[in-house]
Amino acid sequence: MKNLLLSLALFCFSASTAIAAVQGKEVTYTANGTTMKGWIAYDDAVKGKRPAVLVVHEWWGHNDYARKRANMLAELGYVALAVDMYGDGKLANHPDDAGKFAGEVAKNKPMAKARFEAAMKLLRKQRNVDGGKLAAIGYCFGGSVVLQMAREGEALRGVASFHGGLTTDAPAQAGKVKAQVRVFTGADDKMIPPAQVDAFKQEMEQAGVNYKVVSYPGAMHSFTNPDADGFAKKFNMPLAYNAEADKDSWSQLQTFFAEVLK
């Protein structure tokens, strides 16, 4: 009988463990009449409301990489929304198209803000989200987006950019930025040269922002994405995956979010 009860207990534990896992689902929402296609991920073993994170994609668009990062955040106990900044889940297969899509968003700040806020609204409406504890991360193009949202005073507790562009024609103003800011960049990133990093630091200092920049020696653009090497070869671009920088930046992000989203 004792062995039978033990077996039943182990079976129940295994069954509940198998059921409790990261769940992901496609979602649609609108911003100024444009349909946006996102991905929400969460761990159904975590009960009650929890902090949430928006994930903004690279210039290739809302793809599997953005969803992968959302799933990784869900594994950490957050609700994560991989957003769509292009509309209709539009994807680029060539740098020319990616540059065009990203440029359309970058040059239209009201549109970018509306699309980001539509994603925030959707995330806050989720039953398992604590709407007062939101953060955002972004990669490359997405890093630029989340930094700009911080500059514009969006109600985010933390913002993290991974190999994102740091320039802006609307710099942060003293007292406006609500989010703490983290920037992870490659010291050998030809797209984000040292002068751009220095200018960003000066901007943050002048605006009194709580920020930190981490620069990885030897790391190039797209250092967090394992697909970077393939893109580099296919399109002759200065990109490269860097496993060490990827691992360390993700570890530092976890510490950062544990502090600002507690």
C-alpha positions in Angstrom: 0.0 0.0 0.0 2.8 2.4 0.9 4.5 1.8 -2.5 1.2 2.3 -4.3 0.6 5.6 -2.6 4.1 6.7 -3.4 3.6 5.7 -7.1 0.4 7.6 -7.2 2.0 10.7 -5.7 4.8 10.6 -8.2 2.4 10.1 -11.1 0.4 13.1 -10.0 3.5 15.3 -9.6 4.7 14.2 -13.0 1.4 14.9 -14.6 1.0 18.4 -13.1 4.6 19.2 -14.1 3.9 18.1 -17.6 0.8 20.2 -17.8 2.3 23.3 -16.2 4.5 24.9 -18.9 5.0 27.9 -21.0 2.0 28.7 -23.2 2.2 30.8 -26.3 -0.6 32.1 -28.5 -0.9 34.4 -31.4 -2.9 37.6 -30.8 -4.2 40.3 -33.1 -4.9 43.9 -32.1 -5.2 47.2 -33.9 -3.5 50.6 -33.9 -5.1 53.4 -35.8 -6.9 50.9 -38.1 -3.9 48.8 -38.8 -4.0 45.1 -37.7 -1.0 44.1 -35.6 -0.1 40.4 -35.1 1.7 39.5 -31.8 2.6 36.6 -29.6 1.8 36.3 -25.9 3.7 33.8 -23.7 3.3 32.9 -20.1 3.9 30.1 -17.7 0.6 28.6 -16.5 2.2 27.2 -13.4 2.6 30.8 -12.1 -0.6 31.8 -10.3 -2.0 35.3 -10.0 -1.0 38.6 -11.6 2.6 39.1 -12.5 4.9 41.7 -14.2 4.9 41.8 -18.0 7.4 42.6 -20.7 7.0 43.8 -24.3 9.5 42.4 -26.8 10.3 44.5 -29.9 11.7 42.7 -32.9 14.8 43.2 -35.0 14.4 45.0 -38.3 13.5 41.7 -40.0 10.1 42.0 -38.3 8.0 39.9 -35.8 9.6 36.5 -36.4 10.5 33.4 -34.5 13.4 35.0 -32.8 11.2 37.6 -31.1 8.8 34.9 -30.0 11.7 32.8 -28.7 12.7 35.7 -26.4 9.1 36.1 -25.3 9.0 32.4 -24.4 12.3 32.8 -22.4 10.8 35.7 -20.4 7.7 33.5 -19.7 10.1 30.8 -18.4 11.3 33.4 -15.9 7.7 34.0 -14.6 6.8 37.1 -16.7 4.0 37.5 -19.2 5.7 38.5 -22.4 4.2 40.0 -25.6 6.3 39.9 -28.8 4.9 43.0 -30.5 4.4 43.8 -34.1 5.7 47.2 -35.2 5.2 46.8 -38.9 1.6 45.7 -39.1 0.0 42.5 -40.4 3.1 40.6 -39.0 5.0 41.8 -42.0 8.5 40.2 -42.4 11.5 41.1 -44.4 13.7 38.6 -46.2 16.3 41.0 -47.5 18.1 44.0 -45.8 16.6 46.4 -48.4 13.1 45.5 -47.3 14.1 45.5 -43.6 15.6 48.9 -43.9 12.4 50.2 -45.7 10.1 48.7 -43.1 12.2 50.0 -40.2 12.6 53.4 -41.8 8.9 53.9 -42.2 8.4 53.4 -38.5 11.4 55.4 -37.4 10.5 58.5 -39.4 6.9 58.4 -38.1 7.1 58.8 -34.3 3.4 59.2 -33.7 2.7 56.0 -35.6 5.4 54.2 -33.7 4.1 55.4 -30.4 0.5 54.4 -31.3 1.6 50.9 -32.2 3.7 50.5 -29.1 0.9 51.8 -26.9 -1.6 49.5 -28.5 0.6 46.6 -27.5 0.9 48.0 -24.0 -2.9 48.2 -23.8 -3.3 44.6 -24.9 -0.8 43.4 -22.4 -2.4 45.3 -19.5 -5.8 43.7 -20.4 -4.5 40.2 -19.8 -6.0 38.6 -16.6 -2.6 37.4 -15.4 -0.8 40.8 -15.8 0.0 43.4 -13.1 -0.5 46.5 -15.3 1.6 48.6 -13.0 4.7 46.5 -13.6 5.6 46.7 -17.2 9.0 46.7 -18.9 10.3 46.5 -22.5 13.2 45.0 -24.3 14.2 45.3 -28.0 16.8 44.0 -30.4 18.5 46.1 -33.1 15.6 48.1 -34.5 13.6 47.1 -31.5 16.3 48.4 -29.2 15.9 51.8 -30.8 12.2 51.6 -30.4 12.1 50.8 -26.7 14.7 53.5 -26.0 12.6 56.1 -27.8 9.5 55.0 -25.8 11.5 55.6 -22.6 12.5 59.0 -23.9 8.9 59.8 -24.5 7.9 59.0 -21.0 6.0 55.7 -21.4 4.9 54.1 -18.1 7.6 51.5 -18.1 9.7 50.5 -15.1 12.6 49.3 -17.1 13.8 49.3 -20.7 16.7 47.2 -22.2 18.2 47.6 -25.6 20.3 44.8 -27.2 22.6 46.0 -30.0 20.0 48.8 -30.8 20.7 52.1 -32.4 21.3 54.9 -29.9 20.8 58.1 -31.9 17.6 60.2 -31.9 16.3 63.5 -33.0 14.2 63.7 -29.9 16.6 63.3 -27.0 15.5 62.5 -23.4 14.4 65.5 -21.3 15.1 65.9 -17.6 12.2 64.5 -15.5 10.4 62.9 -18.4 11.9 59.4 -18.5 10.2 57.1 -16.0 12.1 53.9 -16.9 15.4 52.8 -15.8 17.5 52.0 -18.8 20.0 49.3 -19.7 22.0 49.2 -23.0 23.9 46.1 -24.1 26.1 46.9 -27.1 29.1 45.4 -28.9 32.4 47.2 -28.7 33.1 46.1 -32.3 29.7 47.0 -33.7 30.2 48.9 -36.9 26.6 50.0 -36.9 26.8 51.4 -33.3 30.3 53.1 -33.2 31.9 54.3 -30.0 31.0 58.0 -30.8 27.3 57.0 -30.8 27.6 55.3 -27.5 29.4 58.3 -26.0 26.7 60.6 -27.2 24.0 58.4 -25.8 25.8 58.4 -22.4 25.9 62.2 -22.5 22.3 62.4 -23.3 21.3 60.2 -20.4 23.5 62.1 -18.0 22.1 65.4 -19.0 18.5 64.1 -18.6 19.3 62.6 -15.2 18.2 59.1 -16.3 19.0 56.0 -14.3 21.0 54.1 -16.9 23.8 51.7 -17.5 25.7 50.8 -20.7 27.5 47.5 -21.0 29.9 47.2 -24.0 31.2 43.8 -24.9 34.8 43.6 -26.3 34.9 41.7 -29.6 31.1 41.7 -30.0 29.6 42.8 -33.3 26.1 43.8 -34.3 23.3 41.2 -33.6 25.5 39.4 -31.1 22.5 37.9 -29.3 21.0 36.2 -32.4 22.4 32.8 -33.4 21.1 33.5 -36.9 23.4 36.5 -37.3 26.3 34.4 -38.8 24.0 33.2 -41.5 22.7 36.7 -42.3 26.3 37.9 -42.4 27.3 35.3 -44.9 24.2 35.6 -47.1 24.1 39.4 -47.3 27.7 40.3 -46.6 26.8 42.2 -43.5 29.0 43.0 -40.4 27.0 40.8 -38.0 28.2 38.0 -35.8 26.7 35.9 -32.9 28.7 36.1 -29.7 27.6 33.3 -27.2 29.5 34.9 -24.3 27.9 38.3 -24.8 24.5 36.8 -25.4 24.7 34.8 -22.1 26.0 37.6 -20.0 23.5 40.2 -21.3 20.6 37.9 -20.6 21.9 37.2 -17.1 22.2 41.0 -16.5 18.7 41.5 -17.8 17.4 39.0 -15.3 19.0 40.8 -12.4 17.8 44.2 -13.8 14.2 43.0 -14.0 14.3 41.4 -10.6 15.1 44.8 -9.3 12.7 47.0 -11.2 9.7 44.7 -11.5 9.7 43.4 -7.9 
